[in-house]
Amino acid sequence: MIICILSGKGGAGKTFVACSLAKKLSRFSKVLLVDADVECPNASLFFEKKLADAKTVSGFVPEIDEKRCKLCYACAKVCRKNAIFYAPGKVPVIFEELCNSCGACIIVCKQNAIKKRKKKIGEVKKYEVSENLKILEGILREGEEEPMPVVKELLKEVGKISREFDFVIIDAPPGVKCNALACIEACNLAIVVAEATTFGIADAELAIRACELLRKEFFIVLNKLREENEIKEFVKAYGEKIVCKIPFSTEILHAYSAGRLPEINEIKLLVKKAVKGK
């Protein structure tokens, strides 16, 4: 069972739910917790662990052969990331930090003046927490703009080892960009963590729509709930999908800020759903 924990925005409580669920499930099942928020991975901070393995993720950047270049600038015109700059009469300049290694510039260059140069863009690390709990973490190298290659490599690794576990919990990146959609595609069940505010619900509805478009079964966790009147239309629309409501709590806030996962009864409802779904 591969469960994707997602949200339409950062700070909704996605990592808190993912880590709490993984911790609970690991008491009676083998669990792999996957931190796919490669731009800011922090799931491993909540566990005592030891590094078991580390793998470099490599990408490539285009490199222009000035002798072959005929100054047609087709490469710059096809680049959707605006990573290639040109001035008339000059060889194009490549901004490596903006390049997402799509290879379009190489394809359109009729002079074969653009080659691939390998570079390190991140890492995938595996940690051991206990006999039943392992963590797989993707880390984007500082200064890199494009997280998708690291997310792809992370999910590829998940595919290799997922059969060793009863549950795989993916802590997806916030939002609904390509990196989050890739995590949704990889799962059997999605759990949308919605911050119980007007703005939080608006973003959560984007994540729900993504699940619907990708035809994935999903449930909803309302987090930081103070007063339902502010979100009563959302509760009415998705009532049967809302499996638990986590109240706003300063105790939870203080524990989480200190790197601890407090025991809360609401997570038990998620565990029941996960076990039933399996």
Short mmCIF file of the C-alpha atoms (twelve columns), coordinates in Angstrom:
data_MODEL
# 
_entry.id   MODEL 
# 
loop_
_atom_site.group_PDB 
_atom_site.id 
_atom_site.type_symbol 
_atom_site.label_atom_id 
_atom_site.label_alt_id 
_atom_site.label_comp_id 
_atom_site.label_asym_id 
_atom_site.label_seq_id 
_atom_site.Cartn_x 
_atom_site.Cartn_y 
_atom_site.Cartn_z 
_atom_site.pdbx_PDB_model_num 
ATOM 1   C CA . MET A 1   0.000   0.000  0.000   1 
ATOM 2   C CA . ILE A 2   1.526   3.300  -1.129  1 
ATOM 3   C CA . ILE A 3   -0.037  6.319  0.575   1 
ATOM 4   C CA . CYS A 4   0.699   9.860  -0.601  1 
ATOM 5   C CA . ILE A 5   0.285   12.684 1.923   1 
ATOM 6   C CA . LEU A 6   -0.199  15.996 0.137   1 
ATOM 7   C CA . SER A 7   -1.488  19.512 0.576   1 
ATOM 8   C CA . GLY A 8   -2.145  22.467 -1.660  1 
ATOM 9   C CA . LYS A 9   0.204   24.690 0.328   1 
ATOM 10  C CA . GLY A 10  3.186   24.625 2.641   1 
ATOM 11  C CA . GLY A 11  2.636   24.655 6.388   1 
ATOM 12  C CA . ALA A 12  -0.655  22.740 6.329   1 
ATOM 13  C CA . GLY A 13  0.760   19.930 8.479   1 
ATOM 14  C CA . LYS A 14  1.545   17.402 5.776   1 
ATOM 15  C CA . THR A 15  4.871   16.263 7.237   1 
ATOM 16  C CA . PHE A 16  3.382   16.066 10.737  1 
ATOM 17  C CA . VAL A 17  0.618   13.736 9.487   1 
ATOM 18  C CA . ALA A 18  3.016   11.667 7.347   1 
ATOM 19  C CA . CYS A 19  5.506   11.124 10.178  1 
ATOM 20  C CA . SER A 20  2.811   10.433 12.778  1 
ATOM 21  C CA . LEU A 21  1.111   7.896  10.500  1 
ATOM 22  C CA . ALA A 22  4.413   6.173  9.689   1 
ATOM 23  C CA . LYS A 23  5.316   5.990  13.384  1 
ATOM 24  C CA . LYS A 24  1.952   4.445  14.308  1 
ATOM 25  C CA . LEU A 25  1.934   1.917  11.460  1 
ATOM 26  C CA . SER A 26  5.503   0.826  12.194  1 
ATOM 27  C CA . ARG A 27  4.388   -0.571 15.557  1 
ATOM 28  C CA . PHE A 28  2.868   -3.571 13.768  1 
ATOM 29  C CA . SER A 29  3.958   -3.276 10.099  1 
ATOM 30  C CA . LYS A 30  7.048   -2.644 8.009   1 
ATOM 31  C CA . VAL A 31  6.964   0.969  6.861   1 
ATOM 32  C CA . LEU A 32  9.003   3.066  4.453   1 
ATOM 33  C CA . LEU A 33  8.642   6.810  4.990   1 
ATOM 34  C CA . VAL A 34  9.604   8.742  1.850   1 
ATOM 35  C CA . ASP A 35  10.406  12.457 2.064   1 
ATOM 36  C CA . ALA A 36  9.796   13.732 -1.464  1 
ATOM 37  C CA . ASP A 37  9.878   17.411 -0.511  1 
ATOM 38  C CA . VAL A 38  13.418  17.495 -1.859  1 
ATOM 39  C CA . GLU A 39  13.762  21.273 -1.663  1 
ATOM 40  C CA . CYS A 40  13.258  21.190 2.102   1 
ATOM 41  C CA . PRO A 41  13.329  17.622 3.455   1 
ATOM 42  C CA . ASN A 42  12.676  17.478 7.191   1 
ATOM 43  C CA . ALA A 43  10.829  14.219 7.971   1 
ATOM 44  C CA . SER A 44  14.008  12.524 9.199   1 
ATOM 45  C CA . LEU A 45  14.468  15.211 11.864  1 
ATOM 46  C CA . PHE A 46  11.702  13.648 13.960  1 
ATOM 47  C CA . PHE A 47  13.414  10.288 14.364  1 
ATOM 48  C CA . GLU A 48  16.621  8.913  15.822  1 
ATOM 49  C CA . LYS A 49  18.214  7.189  12.869  1 
ATOM 50  C CA . LYS A 50  21.443  6.079  11.276  1 
ATOM 51  C CA . LEU A 51  22.487  6.552  7.670   1 
ATOM 52  C CA . ALA A 52  22.345  3.258  5.775   1 
ATOM 53  C CA . ASP A 53  23.035  4.372  2.206   1 
ATOM 54  C CA . ALA A 54  23.502  7.481  0.064   1 
ATOM 55  C CA . LYS A 55  23.290  7.822  -3.684  1 
ATOM 56  C CA . THR A 56  24.271  10.777 -5.850  1 
ATOM 57  C CA . VAL A 57  21.646  12.060 -8.283  1 
ATOM 58  C CA . SER A 58  23.215  13.394 -11.465 1 
ATOM 59  C CA . GLY A 59  21.743  15.487 -14.221 1 
ATOM 60  C CA . PHE A 60  23.278  17.237 -17.158 1 
ATOM 61  C CA . VAL A 61  23.671  20.745 -18.461 1 
ATOM 62  C CA . PRO A 62  24.108  21.596 -22.127 1 
ATOM 63  C CA . GLU A 63  27.500  22.800 -23.248 1 
ATOM 64  C CA . ILE A 64  27.938  24.720 -26.493 1 
ATOM 65  C CA . ASP A 65  30.841  24.059 -28.854 1 
ATOM 66  C CA . GLU A 66  31.653  27.567 -30.069 1 
ATOM 67  C CA . LYS A 67  33.427  26.241 -33.176 1 
ATOM 68  C CA . ARG A 68  30.352  24.351 -34.350 1 
ATOM 69  C CA . CYS A 69  27.761  26.976 -33.386 1 
ATOM 70  C CA . LYS A 70  26.312  28.829 -36.410 1 
ATOM 71  C CA . LEU A 71  24.480  31.429 -34.296 1 
ATOM 72  C CA . CYS A 72  20.997  30.299 -35.365 1 
ATOM 73  C CA . TYR A 73  19.757  30.619 -31.772 1 
ATOM 74  C CA . ALA A 74  17.249  27.798 -32.162 1 
ATOM 75  C CA . CYS A 75  18.413  26.511 -28.767 1 
ATOM 76  C CA . ALA A 76  17.502  29.753 -26.993 1 
ATOM 77  C CA . LYS A 77  14.141  30.006 -28.723 1 
ATOM 78  C CA . VAL A 78  13.075  26.480 -27.744 1 
ATOM 79  C CA . CYS A 79  14.130  26.777 -24.084 1 
ATOM 80  C CA . ARG A 80  10.993  27.172 -21.969 1 
ATOM 81  C CA . LYS A 81  13.033  27.939 -18.848 1 
ATOM 82  C CA . ASN A 82  14.830  30.880 -20.468 1 
ATOM 83  C CA . ALA A 83  18.103  29.250 -19.441 1 
ATOM 84  C CA . ILE A 84  19.811  30.198 -22.717 1 
ATOM 85  C CA . PHE A 85  20.531  33.856 -23.428 1 
ATOM 86  C CA . TYR A 86  21.747  35.230 -26.715 1 
ATOM 87  C CA . ALA A 87  22.754  38.542 -28.235 1 
ATOM 88  C CA . PRO A 88  22.931  38.954 -32.015 1 
ATOM 89  C CA . GLY A 89  26.315  37.885 -33.355 1 
ATOM 90  C CA . LYS A 90  27.356  36.223 -30.091 1 
ATOM 91  C CA . VAL A 91  27.470  32.579 -28.999 1 
ATOM 92  C CA . PRO A 92  24.551  31.825 -26.632 1 
ATOM 93  C CA . VAL A 93  25.207  31.770 -22.904 1 
ATOM 94  C CA . ILE A 94  23.730  29.008 -20.722 1 
ATOM 95  C CA . PHE A 95  22.563  29.706 -17.167 1 
ATOM 96  C CA . GLU A 96  23.025  26.310 -15.530 1 
ATOM 97  C CA . GLU A 97  20.889  27.127 -12.490 1 
ATOM 98  C CA . LEU A 98  17.798  27.636 -14.661 1 
ATOM 99  C CA . CYS A 99  18.265  24.550 -16.844 1 
ATOM 100 C CA . ASN A 100 16.002  21.573 -16.099 1 
ATOM 101 C CA . SER A 101 17.955  19.182 -18.370 1 
ATOM 102 C CA . CYS A 102 15.026  18.625 -20.742 1 
ATOM 103 C CA . GLY A 103 17.363  18.285 -23.762 1 
ATOM 104 C CA . ALA A 104 15.207  20.329 -26.150 1 
ATOM 105 C CA . CYS A 105 18.168  22.523 -27.116 1 
ATOM 106 C CA . ILE A 106 20.202  19.464 -28.103 1 
ATOM 107 C CA . ILE A 107 17.389  18.151 -30.282 1 
ATOM 108 C CA . VAL A 108 16.876  21.376 -32.265 1 
ATOM 109 C CA . CYS A 109 20.577  22.086 -32.855 1 
ATOM 110 C CA . LYS A 110 21.203  21.016 -36.474 1 
ATOM 111 C CA . GLN A 111 24.958  21.595 -36.142 1 
ATOM 112 C CA . ASN A 112 25.317  19.157 -33.223 1 
ATOM 113 C CA . ALA A 113 27.010  21.986 -31.378 1 
ATOM 114 C CA . ILE A 114 25.471  21.174 -27.991 1 
ATOM 115 C CA . LYS A 115 26.702  18.309 -25.832 1 
ATOM 116 C CA . LYS A 116 25.750  17.024 -22.384 1 
ATOM 117 C CA . ARG A 117 27.937  17.711 -19.371 1 
ATOM 118 C CA . LYS A 118 27.202  15.666 -16.230 1 
ATOM 119 C CA . LYS A 119 26.734  17.405 -12.884 1 
ATOM 120 C CA . LYS A 120 25.568  16.534 -9.368  1 
ATOM 121 C CA . ILE A 121 22.114  17.895 -8.607  1 
ATOM 122 C CA . GLY A 122 21.211  16.083 -5.406  1 
ATOM 123 C CA . GLU A 123 21.195  12.944 -3.301  1 
ATOM 124 C CA . VAL A 124 18.935  10.128 -2.196  1 
ATOM 125 C CA . LYS A 125 19.627  8.940  1.366   1 
ATOM 126 C CA . LYS A 126 18.293  5.911  3.201   1 
ATOM 127 C CA . TYR A 127 18.063  5.848  6.996   1 
ATOM 128 C CA . GLU A 128 17.291  3.054  9.448   1 
ATOM 129 C CA . VAL A 129 15.090  4.053  12.381  1 
ATOM 130 C CA . SER A 130 14.064  0.609  13.621  1 
ATOM 131 C CA . GLU A 131 13.523  -2.882 12.313  1 
ATOM 132 C CA . ASN A 132 10.098  -1.837 11.066  1 
ATOM 133 C CA . LEU A 133 10.744  1.740  9.988   1 
ATOM 134 C CA . LYS A 134 13.070  3.057  7.257   1 
ATOM 135 C CA . ILE A 135 13.293  6.525  5.746   1 
ATOM 136 C CA . LEU A 136 14.114  7.422  2.159   1 
ATOM 137 C CA . GLU A 137 14.980  11.075 1.635   1 
ATOM 138 C CA . GLY A 138 15.598  13.127 -1.491  1 
ATOM 139 C CA . ILE A 139 17.772  16.237 -1.238  1 
ATOM 140 C CA . LEU A 140 18.098  18.850 -3.962  1 
ATOM 141 C CA . ARG A 141 21.534  20.436 -4.103  1 
ATOM 142 C CA . GLU A 142 21.615  24.020 -2.880  1 
ATOM 143 C CA . GLY A 143 21.345  26.474 -5.756  1 
ATOM 144 C CA . GLU A 144 19.538  24.072 -8.095  1 
ATOM 145 C CA . GLU A 145 16.207  25.297 -9.443  1 
ATOM 146 C CA . GLU A 146 14.603  22.100 -10.745 1 
ATOM 147 C CA . PRO A 147 13.579  19.431 -8.177  1 
ATOM 148 C CA . MET A 148 11.936  16.992 -10.583 1 
ATOM 149 C CA . PRO A 149 15.060  14.926 -11.475 1 
ATOM 150 C CA . VAL A 150 15.670  14.202 -7.778  1 
ATOM 151 C CA . VAL A 151 11.997  13.330 -7.210  1 
ATOM 152 C CA . LYS A 152 12.110  10.958 -10.195 1 
ATOM 153 C CA . GLU A 153 15.201  9.218  -8.850  1 
ATOM 154 C CA . LEU A 154 13.635  8.997  -5.395  1 
ATOM 155 C CA . LEU A 155 10.445  7.393  -6.748  1 
ATOM 156 C CA . LYS A 156 12.532  5.065  -8.889  1 
ATOM 157 C CA . GLU A 157 14.263  3.870  -5.713  1 
ATOM 158 C CA . VAL A 158 10.869  3.446  -4.046  1 
ATOM 159 C CA . GLY A 159 9.831   1.198  -6.922  1 
ATOM 160 C CA . LYS A 160 12.872  -1.001 -6.356  1 
ATOM 161 C CA . ILE A 161 12.348  -1.614 -2.630  1 
ATOM 162 C CA . SER A 162 8.625   -1.061 -2.002  1 
ATOM 163 C CA . ARG A 163 7.867   -4.806 -1.939  1 
ATOM 164 C CA . GLU A 164 9.981   -5.116 1.203   1 
ATOM 165 C CA . PHE A 165 7.388   -3.080 3.130   1 
ATOM 166 C CA . ASP A 166 3.735   -3.302 4.108   1 
ATOM 167 C CA . PHE A 167 3.236   0.441  3.764   1 
ATOM 168 C CA . VAL A 168 5.031   3.207  1.889   1 
ATOM 169 C CA . ILE A 169 4.160   6.709  3.153   1 
ATOM 170 C CA . ILE A 170 5.172   9.465  0.718   1 
ATOM 171 C CA . ASP A 171 5.461   12.958 2.165   1 
ATOM 172 C CA . ALA A 172 4.849   14.821 -1.102  1 
ATOM 173 C CA . PRO A 173 6.050   18.342 -1.938  1 
ATOM 174 C CA . PRO A 174 3.533   21.100 -1.164  1 
ATOM 175 C CA . GLY A 175 1.334   22.395 -3.965  1 
ATOM 176 C CA . VAL A 176 0.309   20.664 -7.189  1 
ATOM 177 C CA . LYS A 177 3.327   21.107 -9.439  1 
ATOM 178 C CA . CYS A 178 4.857   18.277 -11.474 1 
ATOM 179 C CA . ASN A 179 6.866   16.937 -8.524  1 
ATOM 180 C CA . ALA A 180 3.716   16.591 -6.393  1 
ATOM 181 C CA . LEU A 181 1.728   15.077 -9.268  1 
ATOM 182 C CA . ALA A 182 4.447   12.437 -9.757  1 
ATOM 183 C CA . CYS A 183 3.965   11.385 -6.118  1 
ATOM 184 C CA . ILE A 184 0.197   11.180 -6.541  1 
ATOM 185 C CA . GLU A 185 0.627   9.013  -9.637  1 
ATOM 186 C CA . ALA A 186 2.803   6.600  -7.664  1 
ATOM 187 C CA . CYS A 187 0.270   6.004  -4.866  1 
ATOM 188 C CA . ASN A 188 -2.719  3.757  -4.217  1 
ATOM 189 C CA . LEU A 189 -4.317  6.175  -1.788  1 
ATOM 190 C CA . ALA A 190 -3.941  9.921  -1.248  1 
ATOM 191 C CA . ILE A 191 -4.514  11.819 1.984   1 
ATOM 192 C CA . VAL A 192 -5.053  15.559 1.541   1 
ATOM 193 C CA . VAL A 193 -4.096  17.599 4.596   1 
ATOM 194 C CA . ALA A 194 -6.190  20.761 4.613   1 
ATOM 195 C CA . GLU A 195 -5.387  23.664 6.876   1 
ATOM 196 C CA . ALA A 196 -8.769  24.620 8.325   1 
ATOM 197 C CA . THR A 197 -8.782  28.230 7.145   1 
ATOM 198 C CA . THR A 198 -10.344 29.934 4.128   1 
ATOM 199 C CA . PHE A 199 -7.010  30.168 2.304   1 
ATOM 200 C CA . GLY A 200 -5.948  26.682 3.393   1 
ATOM 201 C CA . ILE A 201 -9.155  25.158 2.043   1 
ATOM 202 C CA . ALA A 202 -8.779  26.958 -1.289  1 
ATOM 203 C CA . ASP A 203 -5.333  25.396 -1.740  1 
ATOM 204 C CA . ALA A 204 -6.505  21.987 -0.525  1 
ATOM 205 C CA . GLU A 205 -9.199  21.975 -3.202  1 
ATOM 206 C CA . LEU A 206 -6.438  22.190 -5.831  1 
ATOM 207 C CA . ALA A 207 -4.863  19.034 -4.387  1 
ATOM 208 C CA . ILE A 208 -8.268  17.328 -4.326  1 
ATOM 209 C CA . ARG A 209 -8.816  18.254 -7.960  1 
ATOM 210 C CA . ALA A 210 -5.431  16.747 -8.841  1 
ATOM 211 C CA . CYS A 211 -6.446  13.476 -7.163  1 
ATOM 212 C CA . GLU A 212 -9.714  13.454 -9.071  1 
ATOM 213 C CA . LEU A 213 -8.006  14.113 -12.411 1 
ATOM 214 C CA . LEU A 214 -5.520  11.299 -11.752 1 
ATOM 215 C CA . ARG A 215 -8.380  9.053  -10.572 1 
ATOM 216 C CA . LYS A 216 -6.893  8.372  -7.174  1 
ATOM 217 C CA . GLU A 217 -8.899  7.462  -4.093  1 
ATOM 218 C CA . PHE A 218 -8.411  10.156 -1.443  1 
ATOM 219 C CA . PHE A 219 -9.353  11.130 2.077   1 
ATOM 220 C CA . ILE A 220 -9.086  14.478 3.836   1 
ATOM 221 C CA . VAL A 221 -7.552  15.486 7.152   1 
ATOM 222 C CA . LEU A 222 -8.628  18.834 8.561   1 
ATOM 223 C CA . ASN A 223 -5.718  20.253 10.540  1 
ATOM 224 C CA . LYS A 224 -5.421  23.180 12.972  1 
ATOM 225 C CA . LEU A 225 -9.208  23.282 13.303  1 
ATOM 226 C CA . ARG A 226 -10.545 26.156 15.423  1 
ATOM 227 C CA . GLU A 227 -14.059 26.909 14.197  1 
ATOM 228 C CA . GLU A 228 -15.960 25.058 11.476  1 
ATOM 229 C CA . ASN A 229 -18.142 28.051 10.525  1 
ATOM 230 C CA . GLU A 230 -15.290 29.455 8.435   1 
ATOM 231 C CA . ILE A 231 -15.129 26.279 6.332   1 
ATOM 232 C CA . LYS A 232 -18.674 24.913 6.660   1 
ATOM 233 C CA . GLU A 233 -19.248 24.783 2.874   1 
ATOM 234 C CA . PHE A 234 -16.137 22.657 2.430   1 
ATOM 235 C CA . VAL A 235 -17.176 20.304 5.243   1 
ATOM 236 C CA . LYS A 236 -20.626 19.979 3.676   1 
ATOM 237 C CA . ALA A 237 -19.199 19.258 0.210   1 
ATOM 238 C CA . TYR A 238 -16.593 16.696 1.323   1 
ATOM 239 C CA . GLY A 239 -18.110 15.427 4.572   1 
ATOM 240 C CA . GLU A 240 -17.782 11.718 3.794   1 
ATOM 241 C CA . LYS A 241 -14.164 12.170 2.681   1 
ATOM 242 C CA . ILE A 242 -13.069 13.881 5.902   1 
ATOM 243 C CA . VAL A 243 -11.673 11.066 8.053   1 
ATOM 244 C CA . CYS A 244 -10.334 13.094 10.960  1 
ATOM 245 C CA . LYS A 245 -10.189 16.594 12.363  1 
ATOM 246 C CA . ILE A 246 -7.096  17.665 14.273  1 
ATOM 247 C CA . PRO A 247 -7.801  20.667 16.527  1 
ATOM 248 C CA . PHE A 248 -5.453  23.602 16.794  1 
ATOM 249 C CA . SER A 249 -3.234  22.951 19.790  1 
ATOM 250 C CA . THR A 250 -0.343  24.888 21.268  1 
ATOM 251 C CA . GLU A 251 0.882   21.618 22.811  1 
ATOM 252 C CA . ILE A 252 1.171   20.048 19.363  1 
ATOM 253 C CA . LEU A 253 2.826   23.222 18.081  1 
ATOM 254 C CA . HIS A 254 5.447   23.277 20.836  1 
ATOM 255 C CA . ALA A 255 6.195   19.554 20.525  1 
ATOM 256 C CA . TYR A 256 6.521   19.751 16.729  1 
ATOM 257 C CA . SER A 257 8.786   22.804 16.963  1 
ATOM 258 C CA . ALA A 258 11.035  20.824 19.321  1 
ATOM 259 C CA . GLY A 259 11.260  17.919 16.866  1 
ATOM 260 C CA . ARG A 260 8.838   15.614 18.696  1 
ATOM 261 C CA . LEU A 261 5.761   13.799 17.416  1 
ATOM 262 C CA . PRO A 262 3.047   14.057 20.077  1 
ATOM 263 C CA . GLU A 263 0.547   11.205 20.432  1 
ATOM 264 C CA . ILE A 264 -2.882  12.290 19.179  1 
ATOM 265 C CA . ASN A 265 -6.004  10.150 18.954  1 
ATOM 266 C CA . GLU A 266 -6.953  11.476 15.517  1 
ATOM 267 C CA . ILE A 267 -4.032  9.643  13.875  1 
ATOM 268 C CA . LYS A 268 -5.606  6.346  14.976  1 
ATOM 269 C CA . LEU A 269 -8.453  7.043  12.529  1 
ATOM 270 C CA . LEU A 270 -5.937  7.353  9.702   1 
ATOM 271 C CA . VAL A 271 -4.295  4.099  10.730  1 
ATOM 272 C CA . LYS A 272 -7.680  2.334  10.562  1 
ATOM 273 C CA . LYS A 273 -8.315  3.750  7.083   1 
ATOM 274 C CA . ALA A 274 -4.865  2.720  5.897   1 
ATOM 275 C CA . VAL A 275 -5.197  -0.828 7.244   1 
ATOM 276 C CA . LYS A 276 -8.722  -1.154 5.839   1 
ATOM 277 C CA . GLY A 277 -7.546  0.109  2.444   1 
ATOM 278 C CA . LYS A 278 -4.734  -2.427 2.381   1 
# 
